[in-house]
C-alpha cells in the first residue's frame, strides 16, 4: 500500500470537507476495506482489487460537494481527485483507477446486467450506500421533508405516505447493491428498518392527526 498517498488523500478530504464530512467518508472507507477483504477471499472473484485506489476514491468521492453540491458531483470530484493525485506524482494506473471508481460510484446496475467481475466503483457504490440502509436514514428523510415543506400540516395519513415512499426507496437501494458481502452486511439493519416502518405505517393507518 502506498501509505503516503493514502494518508495525503485522507488529510486532503478532511481539509476540504470538515469534521462531519470527513467522518462520513471515513465510514465509507471502512466499508470499502471490509468489502474488499470479503471479496478477496472468494474463490470466484475474477477481478484484482486495487486497494489503494479504492481507499483513495473512498476518501475523495464527495470532495466537490462542499462547493458544487451533489448534482453530477461524481464528475467534479473525479476531476479534483485526478488533480490532487497528479500533484502528488501518483502512478498513472492509480490515477486512472481512482478516477474511474469515483465516476462510477453513483451508478446502479440492474441485477440481470451484473457480471461476476466487481470493480472498485462497484465496491465504492456499495460502501457508500450501506450507511443509508438503517433507521437513521428514516430520521434524515423526515427531517428533509420538514425542511422542504415547513408549513405543511402532517397528519397520520401524510406521515404514512411519506414512510411508504421511504420504504420503497429502501427496498430499491438494497436491491441495487452490487456485491453479496454488501447485501449480507446490510441485511440485518435493512430487515429491522423495514419491520419498524411496517409497524409505524400500520399504527398510522387510521390517519389520526399528530
N, CA, C and O of each residue as an XYZ file, in Angstrom:
840
protein
N       0.839     -1.201      0.000
C       0.000      0.000      0.000
C       0.871      1.246      0.000
O       1.846      1.330      0.747
N       0.514      2.222     -0.847
C       1.234      3.494     -0.896
C       0.686      4.386      0.213
O      -0.198      5.211     -0.018
N       1.221      4.209      1.415
C       0.655      4.884      2.586
C       0.768      6.389      2.496
O      -0.093      7.098      3.017
N       1.812      6.903      1.847
C       1.984      8.357      1.759
C       0.834      8.996      0.997
O       0.260      9.986      1.450
N       0.496      8.432     -0.161
C      -0.582      8.987     -0.978
C      -1.931      8.799     -0.284
O      -2.772      9.698     -0.306
N      -2.136      7.642      0.327
C      -3.400      7.382      1.026
C      -3.577      8.357      2.185
O      -4.655      8.924      2.358
N      -2.540      8.553      2.969
C      -2.626      9.488      4.089
C      -2.822     10.919      3.613
O      -3.549     11.694      4.235
N      -2.171     11.267      2.507
C      -2.340     12.603      1.948
C      -3.776     12.813      1.476
O      -4.338     13.895      1.645
N      -4.369     11.769      0.881
C      -5.757     11.853      0.430
C      -6.705     12.024      1.610
O      -7.656     12.802      1.541
N      -6.444     11.298      2.692
C      -7.270     11.423      3.891
C      -7.178     12.831      4.460
O      -8.189     13.419      4.843
N      -5.982     13.362      4.514
C      -5.784     14.717      5.039
C      -6.466     15.751      4.151
O      -7.083     16.696      4.643
N      -6.350     15.563      2.842
C      -6.980     16.476      1.891
C      -8.499     16.449      2.060
O      -9.141     17.499      2.063
N      -9.071     15.259      2.199
C     -10.513     15.129      2.384
C     -10.973     15.842      3.652
O     -12.008     16.509      3.659
N     -10.199     15.696      4.720
C     -10.566     16.353      5.983
C     -10.493     17.861      5.857
O     -11.357     18.568      6.378
N      -9.479     18.365      5.177
C      -9.328     19.803      4.984
C     -10.481     20.377      4.165
O     -11.002     21.447      4.477
N     -10.873     19.657      3.116
C     -11.900     20.156      2.211
C     -13.303     20.008      2.812
O     -14.126     20.915      2.684
N     -13.583     18.875      3.465
C     -14.942     18.555      3.874
C     -15.265     18.887      5.323
O     -16.435     18.900      5.707
N     -14.244     19.155      6.135
C     -14.500     19.447      7.534
C     -14.755     18.185      8.336
O     -14.751     17.079      7.796
N     -14.977     18.363      9.632
C     -15.086     17.224     10.539
C     -16.234     16.292     10.233
O     -16.041     15.077     10.187
N     -17.440     16.833     10.021
C     -18.607     15.986      9.799
C     -18.495     15.228      8.475
O     -18.755     14.026      8.414
N     -18.108     15.940      7.425
C     -17.949     15.290      6.131
C     -16.878     14.228      6.161
O     -17.022     13.173      5.544
N     -15.793     14.503      6.884
C     -14.702     13.540      6.953
C     -15.119     12.296      7.726
O     -14.694     11.190      7.392
N     -15.942     12.459      8.751
C     -16.428     11.287      9.493
C     -17.256     10.387      8.573
O     -17.180      9.160      8.651
N     -18.038     11.009      7.710
C     -18.852     10.205      6.789
C     -17.972      9.436      5.811
O     -18.140      8.228      5.647
N     -17.032     10.124      5.156
C     -16.210      9.422      4.162
C     -15.301      8.397      4.838
O     -14.946      7.392      4.222
N     -14.920      8.635      6.091
C     -14.122      7.640      6.811
C     -14.924      6.368      7.035
O     -14.383      5.264      6.970
N     -16.230      6.528      7.303
C     -17.098      5.354      7.446
C     -17.218      4.620      6.113
O     -17.252      3.390      6.081
N     -17.282      5.365      5.022
C     -17.333      4.750      3.695
C     -16.040      3.978      3.428
O     -16.078      2.860      2.915
N     -14.899      4.571      3.773
C     -13.610      3.897      3.593
C     -13.564      2.609      4.404
O     -13.081      1.586      3.920
N     -14.064      2.653      5.634
C     -14.088      1.444      6.469
C     -14.924      0.348      5.798
O     -14.543     -0.823      5.810
N     -16.060      0.733      5.216
C     -16.885     -0.239      4.498
C     -16.159     -0.771      3.272
O     -16.254     -1.957      2.957
N     -15.429      0.108      2.575
C     -14.646     -0.321      1.408
C     -13.649     -1.402      1.795
O     -13.520     -2.410      1.100
N     -12.943     -1.196      2.900
C     -11.946     -2.165      3.354
C     -12.586     -3.500      3.699
O     -12.057     -4.555      3.346
N     -13.723     -3.459      4.388
C     -14.406     -4.693      4.766
C     -14.881     -5.458      3.533
O     -14.715     -6.674      3.448
N     -15.470     -4.741      2.581
C     -15.971     -5.385      1.374
C     -14.831     -5.967      0.548
O     -14.930     -7.083      0.037
N     -13.746     -5.205      0.421
C     -12.597     -5.694     -0.344
C     -12.029     -6.965      0.279
O     -11.675     -7.911     -0.425
N     -11.947     -6.974      1.603
C     -11.423     -8.148      2.304
C     -12.310     -9.365      2.070
O     -11.816    -10.468      1.831
N     -13.624     -9.156      2.140
C     -14.555    -10.266      1.905
C     -14.459    -10.765      0.464
O     -14.460    -11.972      0.218
N     -14.378     -9.844     -0.473
C     -14.337    -10.229     -1.882
C     -13.044    -10.949     -2.239
O     -13.045    -11.874     -3.051
N     -11.953    -10.527     -1.635
C     -10.664    -11.141     -1.944
C     -10.580    -12.582     -1.472
O      -9.751    -13.348     -1.963
N     -11.432    -12.961     -0.521
C     -11.422    -14.342     -0.026
C     -12.312    -15.262     -0.846
O     -12.310    -16.476     -0.644
N     -13.065    -14.691     -1.763
C     -13.952    -15.506     -2.582
C     -13.185    -16.105     -3.755
O     -12.481    -15.401     -4.479
N     -13.330    -17.387     -3.926
C     -12.583    -18.091     -4.970
C     -13.011    -17.670     -6.378
O     -12.213    -17.737     -7.312
N     -14.266    -17.237     -6.534
C     -14.751    -16.886     -7.871
C     -14.552    -15.409     -8.191
O     -15.044    -14.930     -9.213
N     -13.832    -14.671     -7.325
C     -13.585    -13.261     -7.592
C     -12.554    -13.146     -8.714
O     -11.380    -13.469     -8.533
N     -13.017    -12.680     -9.881
C     -12.162    -12.655    -11.068
C     -11.440    -11.328    -11.251
O     -10.677    -11.165    -12.204
N     -11.668    -10.389    -10.362
C     -11.100     -9.053    -10.517
C     -10.120     -8.766     -9.389
O     -10.449     -8.926     -8.213
N      -8.911     -8.339     -9.754
C      -7.917     -7.974     -8.741
C      -8.204     -6.560     -8.253
O      -8.081     -5.594     -9.006
N      -8.582     -6.451     -6.999
C      -8.975     -5.149     -6.448
C      -7.738     -4.298     -6.168
O      -6.805     -4.749     -5.504
N      -7.738     -3.075     -6.673
C      -6.683     -2.103     -6.384
C      -7.066     -1.409     -5.078
O      -7.801     -0.422     -5.080
N      -6.562     -1.935     -3.975
C      -6.981     -1.445     -2.657
C      -6.614      0.011     -2.445
O      -7.403      0.768     -1.879
N      -5.433      0.419     -2.887
C      -5.034      1.822     -2.758
C      -6.026      2.729     -3.471
O      -6.478      3.730     -2.915
N      -6.362      2.371     -4.709
C      -7.290      3.181     -5.490
C      -8.660      3.229     -4.823
O      -9.303      4.278     -4.790
N      -9.103      2.093     -4.293
C     -10.405      2.018     -3.639
C     -10.461      2.918     -2.415
O     -11.430      3.654     -2.230
N      -9.426      2.864     -1.575
C      -9.404      3.666     -0.353
C      -9.312      5.156     -0.689
O     -10.022      5.973     -0.102
N      -8.450      5.502     -1.621
C      -8.313      6.911     -2.010
C      -9.631      7.427     -2.595
O     -10.069      8.531     -2.273
N     -10.256      6.622     -3.454
C     -11.545      7.020     -4.019
C     -12.591      7.181     -2.920
O     -13.436      8.073     -2.987
N     -12.530      6.312     -1.902
C     -13.453      6.437     -0.781
C     -13.305      7.766     -0.061
O     -14.299      8.383      0.321
N     -12.088      8.201      0.124
C     -11.856      9.488      0.787
C     -12.270     10.674     -0.082
O     -12.744     11.687      0.430
N     -12.091     10.546     -1.390
C     -12.237     11.716     -2.272
C     -13.530     11.739     -3.083
O     -13.747     12.678     -3.848
N     -14.394     10.734     -2.940
C     -15.541     10.637     -3.845
C     -16.561     11.756     -3.693
O     -17.356     11.986     -4.604
N     -16.558     12.454     -2.564
C     -17.532     13.533     -2.343
C     -16.874     14.906     -2.169
O     -17.538     15.839     -1.717
N     -15.603     15.055     -2.511
C     -14.902     16.301     -2.160
C     -15.450     17.528     -2.873
O     -15.243     18.648     -2.407
N     -16.141     17.345     -3.987
C     -16.668     18.516     -4.700
C     -17.977     19.025     -4.118
O     -18.403     20.134     -4.440
N     -18.627     18.231     -3.261
C     -19.973     18.587     -2.808
C     -19.994     19.823     -1.919
O     -21.018     20.501     -1.829
N     -18.889     20.122     -1.268
C     -18.843     21.276     -0.366
C     -19.082     22.571     -1.124
O     -19.799     23.451     -0.648
N     -18.490     22.688     -2.290
C     -18.602     23.928     -3.069
C     -19.513     23.806     -4.288
O     -20.002     24.817     -4.794
N     -19.747     22.583     -4.768
C     -20.513     22.418     -6.007
C     -21.836     21.672     -5.819
O     -22.598     21.539     -6.776
N     -22.122     21.189     -4.624
C     -23.352     20.449     -4.399
C     -23.268     19.031     -4.933
O     -22.202     18.576     -5.349
N     -24.410     18.328     -4.920
C     -24.423     16.909     -5.273
C     -24.818     16.635     -6.724
O     -24.732     15.494     -7.178
N     -25.245     17.648     -7.449
C     -25.626     17.430     -8.841
C     -24.391     17.045     -9.660
O     -23.454     17.833     -9.792
N     -24.400     15.826    -10.208
C     -23.260     15.319    -11.004
C     -21.934     15.467    -10.254
O     -20.895     15.746    -10.851
N     -21.995     15.272     -8.928
C     -20.797     15.507     -8.129
C     -19.676     14.522     -8.428
O     -18.505     14.807     -8.175
N     -20.043     13.354     -8.971
C     -19.011     12.367     -9.275
C     -18.036     12.867    -10.342
O     -16.860     12.504    -10.325
N     -18.513     13.689    -11.257
C     -17.657     14.211    -12.334
C     -16.652     15.219    -11.769
O     -15.452     15.121    -12.026
N     -17.151     16.180    -11.004
C     -16.268     17.199    -10.442
C     -15.335     16.599     -9.401
O     -14.164     16.974     -9.337
N     -15.832     15.671     -8.583
C     -14.977     15.038     -7.577
C     -13.855     14.254     -8.244
O     -12.723     14.257     -7.760
N     -14.162     13.580     -9.353
C     -13.135     12.836    -10.091
C     -12.078     13.788    -10.632
O     -10.885     13.488    -10.576
N     -12.505     14.936    -11.154
C     -11.558     15.932    -11.663
C     -10.638     16.426    -10.544
O      -9.425     16.535    -10.729
N     -11.225     16.723     -9.390
C     -10.437     17.206     -8.262
C      -9.478     16.133     -7.761
O      -8.343     16.430     -7.388
N      -9.942     14.882     -7.755
C      -9.093     13.775     -7.300
C      -7.909     13.584     -8.236
O      -6.784     13.381     -7.778
N      -8.149     13.647     -9.547
C      -7.067     13.499    -10.518
C      -6.045     14.618    -10.350
O      -4.840     14.371    -10.361
N      -6.526     15.837    -10.195
C      -5.607     16.968     -9.999
C      -4.760     16.778     -8.744
O      -3.554     17.025     -8.754
N      -5.404     16.338     -7.666
C      -4.687     16.099     -6.415
C      -3.623     15.018     -6.585
O      -2.491     15.186     -6.131
N      -3.976     13.921     -7.230
C      -3.043     12.806     -7.404
C      -1.892     13.180     -8.338
O      -0.756     12.755     -8.125
N      -2.179     13.958     -9.352
C      -1.117     14.416    -10.241
C      -0.109     15.280     -9.476
O       1.099     15.174     -9.683
N      -0.619     16.121     -8.603
C       0.256     16.973     -7.801
C       1.166     16.136     -6.903
O       2.279     16.551     -6.578
N       0.692     14.967     -6.510
C       1.478     14.072     -5.647
C       2.229     13.013     -6.450
O       2.762     12.055     -5.889
N       2.265     13.199     -7.775
C       3.028     12.326     -8.667
C       2.654     10.850     -8.490
O       3.517      9.972     -8.475
N       1.356     10.603     -8.356
C       0.868      9.229     -8.240
C       1.023      8.521     -9.585
O       0.952      9.174    -10.627
N       1.230      7.214     -9.589
C       1.347      6.456    -10.836
C       0.086      6.596    -11.695
O      -1.020      6.740    -11.174
N       0.267      6.551    -13.007
C      -0.852      6.727    -13.928
C      -1.955      5.698    -13.686
O      -3.140      6.030    -13.721
N      -1.558      4.449    -13.441
C      -2.561      3.395    -13.232
C      -3.421      3.693    -12.003
O      -4.635      3.490    -12.026
N      -2.794      4.170    -10.943
C      -3.541      4.510     -9.727
C      -4.506      5.660     -9.997
O      -5.662      5.622     -9.575
N      -4.027      6.676    -10.697
C      -4.875      7.830    -11.023
C      -6.094      7.377    -11.828
O      -7.216      7.803    -11.554
N      -5.874      6.526    -12.806
C      -6.967      6.054    -13.659
C      -7.979      5.238    -12.867
O      -9.185      5.379    -13.065
N      -7.489      4.382    -11.969
C      -8.407      3.561    -11.179
C      -9.240      4.414    -10.219
O     -10.435      4.175    -10.047
N      -8.605      5.403     -9.601
C      -9.332      6.297     -8.695
C     -10.381      7.084     -9.472
O     -11.531      7.189     -9.046
N      -9.981      7.633    -10.604
C     -10.907      8.414    -11.421
C     -12.112      7.582    -11.827
O     -13.251      8.033    -11.709
N     -11.861      6.362    -12.307
C     -12.947      5.502    -12.763
C     -13.867      5.106    -11.612
O     -15.086      5.052    -11.777
N     -13.285      4.829    -10.450
C     -14.099      4.448     -9.287
C     -15.025      5.577     -8.875
O     -16.198      5.340     -8.585
N     -14.514      6.805     -8.846
C     -15.338      7.953     -8.443
C     -16.410      8.234     -9.488
O     -17.554      8.526     -9.140
N     -16.052      8.150    -10.760
C     -17.017      8.425    -11.827
C     -18.179      7.442    -11.819
O     -19.294      7.797    -12.201
N     -17.928      6.211    -11.388
C     -18.969      5.175    -11.444
C     -19.609      4.873    -10.093
O     -20.454      3.983    -10.005
N     -19.223      5.599     -9.033
C     -19.709      5.224     -7.699
C     -21.167      5.583     -7.475
O     -21.740      5.191     -6.458
N     -21.785      6.317     -8.391
C     -23.205      6.646     -8.254
C     -24.073      5.799     -9.185
O     -25.291      5.973     -9.229
N     -23.450      4.890     -9.925
C     -24.165      4.134    -10.952
C     -24.710      2.814    -10.413
O     -23.960      1.948     -9.963
N     -26.027      2.685    -10.468
C     -26.660      1.414    -10.100
C     -26.805      0.566    -11.358
O     -27.106      1.080    -12.435
N     -26.587     -0.730    -11.210
C     -26.691     -1.655    -12.339
C     -27.781     -2.667    -12.040
O     -27.813     -3.249    -10.956
N     -28.663     -2.877    -12.986
C     -29.743     -3.856    -12.810
C     -29.146     -5.230    -12.536
O     -28.100     -5.584    -13.080
N     -29.818     -5.994    -11.693
C     -29.283     -7.292    -11.270
C     -29.050     -8.237    -12.449
O     -28.119     -9.042    -12.416
N     -29.883     -8.150    -13.490
C     -29.715     -9.048    -14.632
C     -28.601     -8.606    -15.574
O     -28.294     -9.298    -16.545
N     -27.988     -7.439    -15.285
C     -26.900     -6.942    -16.120
C     -25.550     -6.991    -15.406
O     -24.533     -6.580    -15.965
N     -25.542     -7.490    -14.178
C     -24.300     -7.531    -13.412
C     -23.443     -8.711    -13.859
O     -23.956     -9.744    -14.290
N     -22.151     -8.538    -13.749
C     -21.211     -9.608    -14.071
C     -20.506    -10.049    -12.798
O     -20.624     -9.399    -11.759
N     -19.780    -11.147    -12.878
C     -19.062    -11.640    -11.703
C     -17.891    -10.740    -11.349
O     -17.498    -10.663    -10.185
N     -17.323    -10.051    -12.349
C     -16.180     -9.178    -12.094
C     -16.653     -7.904    -11.408
O     -17.490     -7.178    -11.944
N     -16.122     -7.637    -10.235
C     -16.511     -6.476     -9.446
C     -15.407     -5.421     -9.550
O     -14.232     -5.734     -9.355
N     -15.773     -4.187     -9.852
C     -14.802     -3.101     -9.970
C     -14.728     -2.296     -8.683
O     -15.568     -2.443     -7.795
N     -13.709     -1.441     -8.592
C     -13.590     -0.551     -7.425
C     -14.810      0.369     -7.331
O     -15.266      0.701     -6.236
N     -15.332      0.776     -8.493
C     -16.526      1.625     -8.496
C     -17.739      0.914     -7.924
O     -18.531      1.520     -7.203
N     -17.891     -0.377     -8.240
C     -18.985     -1.170     -7.665
C     -18.867     -1.251     -6.145
O     -19.850     -1.100     -5.420
N     -17.648     -1.491     -5.683
C     -17.420     -1.607     -4.240
C     -17.696     -0.283     -3.549
O     -18.313     -0.249     -2.485
N     -17.236      0.814     -4.157
C     -17.461      2.139     -3.573
C     -18.952      2.462     -3.543
O     -19.438      3.052     -2.578
N     -19.671      2.085     -4.578
C     -21.122      2.277     -4.594
C     -21.753      1.602     -3.379
O     -22.527      2.214     -2.642
N     -21.410      0.337     -3.186
C     -21.978     -0.415     -2.061
C     -21.581      0.191     -0.719
O     -22.415      0.337      0.175
N     -20.309      0.544     -0.583
C     -19.821      1.107      0.681
C     -20.526      2.418      1.000
O     -20.811      2.709      2.162
N     -20.805      3.208     -0.032
C     -21.478      4.495      0.138
C     -22.933      4.309      0.537
O     -23.486      5.108      1.292
N     -23.552      3.242      0.022
C     -24.983      3.040      0.266
C     -25.264      2.314      1.576
O     -26.372      2.418      2.103
N     -24.293      1.583      2.114
C     -24.543      0.795      3.326
C     -25.019      1.658      4.491
O     -25.881      1.240      5.264
N     -24.460      2.857      4.618
C     -24.851      3.725      5.720
C     -26.262      4.267      5.599
O     -26.801      4.818      6.559
N     -26.866      4.115      4.429
C     -28.216      4.639      4.208
C     -29.296      3.591      4.380
O     -30.477      3.859      4.158
N     -28.886      2.398      4.777
C     -29.844      1.315      4.958
C     -30.048      1.025      6.441
O     -29.978     -0.126      6.873
N     -30.300      2.071      7.210
C     -30.515      1.921      8.648
C     -31.634      2.851      9.093
O     -32.101      3.694      8.327
N     -32.054      2.687     10.334
C     -33.120      3.522     10.873
C     -32.775      4.997     10.879
O     -33.669      5.837     10.781
N     -31.495      5.332     10.993
C     -31.085      6.733     10.999
C     -31.481      7.429      9.704
O     -31.807      8.616      9.707
N     -31.454      6.689      8.597
C     -31.828      7.268      7.310
C     -33.304      7.656      7.283
O     -33.686      8.587      6.574
N     -34.133      6.949      8.048
C     -35.555      7.305      8.149
C     -35.691      8.684      8.782
O     -36.442      9.529      8.295
N     -34.963      8.902      9.867
C     -35.000     10.201     10.545
C     -34.530     11.299      9.601
O     -35.127     12.374      9.543
N     -33.460     11.024      8.863
C     -32.939     12.001      7.916
C     -33.982     12.353      6.869
O     -34.135     13.522      6.514
N     -34.698     11.355      6.371
C     -35.732     11.590      5.362
C     -36.850     12.467      5.915
O     -37.353     13.346      5.216
N     -37.239     12.233      7.161
C     -38.298     13.038      7.778
C     -37.837     14.482      8.000
O     -38.611     15.422      7.818
N     -36.582     14.647      8.391
C     -36.033     15.996      8.578
C     -36.015     16.741      7.251
O     -36.366     17.920      7.187
N     -35.603     16.047      6.190
C     -35.566     16.661      4.861
C     -36.960     17.063      4.399
O     -37.132     18.120      3.792
N     -37.957     16.226      4.684
C     -39.332     16.559      4.323
C     -39.795     17.811      5.065
O     -40.401     18.705      4.474
N     -39.502     17.867      6.374
C     -39.889     19.026      7.160
C     -39.236     20.308      6.673
O     -39.860     21.369      6.671
N     -37.972     20.210      6.258
C     -37.268     21.387      5.754
C     -37.823     21.832      4.411
O     -37.873     23.027      4.117
N     -38.241     20.864      3.595
C     -38.747     21.195      2.254
C     -40.167     21.745      2.305
O     -40.534     22.606      1.506
N     -40.975     21.239      3.258
C     -42.373     21.684      3.378
C     -42.648     22.150      4.811
O     -43.382     21.491      5.547
N     -42.060     23.284      5.206
C     -42.158     23.709      6.614
C     -43.572     24.078      7.061
O     -43.862     24.052      8.257
N     -44.451     24.420      6.125
C     -45.795     24.883      6.501
C     -46.879     23.831      6.261
O     -48.068     24.109      6.413
N     -46.467     22.651      5.894
C     -47.452     21.613      5.590
C     -47.869     20.882      6.858
O     -47.034     20.438      7.646
N     -49.181     20.768      7.034
C     -49.697     20.035      8.192
C     -49.423     18.544      7.997
O     -49.642     17.998      6.916
N     -48.944     17.899      9.050
C     -48.609     16.479      8.971
C     -49.655     15.679      9.743
O     -49.690     15.698     10.973
N     -50.500     14.980      8.999
C     -51.476     14.074      9.605
C     -50.900     12.661      9.600
O     -49.847     12.406      9.016
N     -51.598     11.767     10.250
C     -51.160     10.379     10.224
C     -51.130      9.845      8.809
O     -50.252      9.056      8.458
N     -52.089     10.272      7.986
C     -52.147      9.811      6.604
C     -50.941     10.298      5.803
O     -50.343      9.543      5.036
N     -50.592     11.581      5.996
C     -49.439     12.147      5.294
C     -48.156     11.445      5.726
O     -47.326     11.087      4.890
N     -47.995     11.250      7.037
C     -46.786     10.607      7.541
C     -46.681      9.165      7.035
O     -45.592      8.706      6.690
N     -47.799      8.461      6.991
C     -47.783      7.091      6.484
C     -47.361      7.069      5.022
O     -46.610      6.187      4.604
N     -47.844      8.045      4.237
C     -47.467      8.115      2.823
C     -45.975      8.371      2.671
O     -45.320      7.782      1.812
N     -45.441      9.257      3.512
C     -44.008      9.544      3.475
C     -43.209      8.285      3.784
O     -42.241      7.965      3.094
N     -43.623      7.583      4.822
C     -42.893      6.380      5.232
C     -43.006      5.265      4.200
O     -42.069      4.484      4.033
N     -44.139      5.179      3.505
C     -44.245      4.188      2.420
C     -43.235      4.502      1.321
O     -42.601      3.604      0.766
N     -43.096      5.794      1.015
C     -42.122      6.203      0.000
C     -40.704      5.863      0.456
O     -39.898      5.367     -0.331
N     -40.403      6.130      1.726
C     -39.093      5.802      2.279
C     -38.849      4.298      2.190
O     -37.756      3.856      1.835
N     -39.882      3.516      2.519
C     -39.757      2.061      2.482
C     -39.468      1.571      1.061
O     -38.624      0.696      0.865
N     -40.156      2.124      0.088
C     -39.918      1.747     -1.309
C     -38.487      2.076     -1.723
O     -37.829      1.300     -2.417
N     -38.024      3.239     -1.282
C     -36.660      3.650     -1.613
C     -35.639      2.726     -0.951
O     -34.616      2.397     -1.551
N     -35.914      2.312      0.277
C     -35.023      1.394      0.985
C     -34.887      0.075      0.227
O     -33.789     -0.459      0.068
N     -36.024     -0.434     -0.236
C     -36.008     -1.711     -0.956
C     -35.209     -1.573     -2.254
O     -34.400     -2.439     -2.585
N     -35.441     -0.484     -2.983
C     -34.696     -0.248     -4.224
C     -33.203     -0.149     -3.950
O     -32.387     -0.686     -4.699
N     -32.853      0.544     -2.868
C     -31.450      0.742     -2.534
C     -30.783     -0.590     -2.182
O     -29.670     -0.871     -2.625
N     -31.466     -1.396     -1.390
C     -30.914     -2.695     -1.011
C     -30.724     -3.581     -2.241
O     -29.695     -4.240     -2.389
N     -31.706     -3.588     -3.101
C     -31.632     -4.426     -4.299
C     -30.566     -3.936     -5.277
O     -30.115     -4.700     -6.130
N     -30.159     -2.672     -5.163
C     -29.169     -2.122     -6.084
C     -27.738     -2.464     -5.684
O     -26.815     -2.240     -6.468
N     -27.533     -2.999     -4.484
C     -26.179     -3.327     -4.044
C     -25.551     -4.351     -4.983
O     -26.187     -5.337     -5.355
N     -24.301     -4.109     -5.361
C     -23.643     -4.935     -6.366
C     -23.132     -6.261     -5.820
O     -23.176     -7.277     -6.513
N     -22.649     -6.256     -4.586
C     -21.901     -7.411     -4.089
C     -22.652     -8.170     -3.001
O     -23.410     -7.595     -2.220
N     -22.418     -9.471     -2.977
C     -23.023    -10.319     -1.942
C     -22.583     -9.921     -0.534
O     -23.419     -9.898      0.370
N     -21.287     -9.602     -0.307
C     -20.893     -9.174      1.041
C     -21.625     -7.917      1.509
O     -21.943     -7.793      2.692
N     -21.895     -6.991      0.600
C     -22.617     -5.780      0.978
C     -24.046     -6.109      1.378
O     -24.559     -5.580      2.364
N     -24.685     -6.983      0.614
C     -26.059     -7.372      0.959
C     -26.096     -8.100      2.293
O     -27.037     -7.930      3.068
N     -25.089     -8.902      2.564
C     -25.015     -9.610      3.846
C     -24.815     -8.630      4.997
O     -25.453     -8.757      6.042
N     -23.926     -7.648      4.803
C     -23.668     -6.650      5.839
C     -24.913     -5.815      6.117
O     -25.151     -5.410      7.255
N     -25.700     -5.558      5.085
C     -26.855     -4.670      5.231
C     -28.108     -5.395      5.704
O     -29.051     -4.760      6.175
N     -28.124     -6.731      5.582
C     -29.374     -7.475      5.728
C     -30.065     -7.251      7.076
O     -31.268     -6.996      7.112
N     -29.330     -7.343      8.174
C     -29.954     -7.214      9.494
C     -30.555     -5.833      9.701
O     -31.714     -5.706     10.096
N     -29.749     -4.782      9.429
C     -30.268     -3.417      9.590
C     -31.439     -3.162      8.651
O     -32.429     -2.533      9.026
N     -31.311     -3.660      7.424
C     -32.358     -3.479      6.432
C     -33.659     -4.118      6.896
O     -34.713     -3.485      6.847
N     -33.595     -5.367      7.347
C     -34.798     -6.060      7.801
C     -35.393     -5.398      9.038
O     -36.612     -5.273      9.152
N     -34.534     -4.971      9.967
C     -35.029     -4.294     11.167
C     -35.721     -2.981     10.811
O     -36.757     -2.642     11.383
N     -35.143     -2.248      9.865
C     -35.734     -0.975      9.457
C     -37.079     -1.193      8.774
O     -38.030     -0.455      9.030
N     -37.167     -2.202      7.906
C     -38.439     -2.496      7.246
C     -39.504     -2.894      8.259
O     -40.660     -2.487      8.140
N     -39.117     -3.691      9.259
C     -40.076     -4.091     10.296
C     -40.572     -2.869     11.060
O     -41.756     -2.756     11.374
N     -39.647     -1.956     11.355
C     -40.006     -0.724     12.058
C     -40.974      0.109     11.222
O     -41.994      0.579     11.727
N     -40.647      0.289      9.938
C     -41.506      1.083      9.059
C     -42.884      0.455      8.918
O     -43.894      1.157      8.972
N     -42.936     -0.863      8.737
C     -44.224     -1.540      8.607
C     -45.079     -1.345      9.859
O     -46.289     -1.137      9.776
N     -44.421     -1.417     11.022
C     -45.157     -1.243     12.267
C     -45.713      0.162     12.426
O     -46.857      0.336     12.845
N     -44.908      1.164     12.094
C     -45.361      2.548     12.212
C     -46.476      2.837     11.217
O     -47.470      3.476     11.564
N     -46.313      2.363      9.966
C     -47.334      2.594      8.945
C     -48.657      1.958      9.344
O     -49.718      2.550      9.149
N     -48.597      0.754      9.900
C     -49.814      0.081     10.360
C     -50.474      0.863     11.488
O     -51.698      0.978     11.553
N     -49.631      1.403     12.384
C     -50.157      2.186     13.504
C     -50.838      3.462     13.023
O     -51.803      3.927     13.630
N     -50.326      4.027     11.923
C     -50.866      5.281     11.410
C     -52.009      5.089     10.425
O     -52.505      6.060      9.854
N     -52.424      3.861     10.225
C     -53.395      3.563      9.179
C     -54.747      4.246      9.397
O     -55.513      4.420      8.449
N     -55.049      4.640     10.665
C     -56.306      5.329     10.901
C     -56.228      6.815     10.596
O     -57.218      7.535     10.722
N     -54.996      7.293     10.178
C     -54.804      8.683      9.739
C     -55.199      9.689     10.818
O     -55.809     10.712     10.507
N     -54.868      9.419     12.058
C     -55.170     10.352     13.126
C     -54.210     11.517     13.077
O     -53.042     11.318     12.744
N     -54.655     12.756     13.402
C     -53.752     13.908     13.398
C     -52.669     13.743     14.434
O     -52.898     13.124     15.473
N     -51.473     14.293     14.169
C     -50.392     14.257     15.145
C     -49.807     15.653     15.302
O     -48.876     15.848     16.084
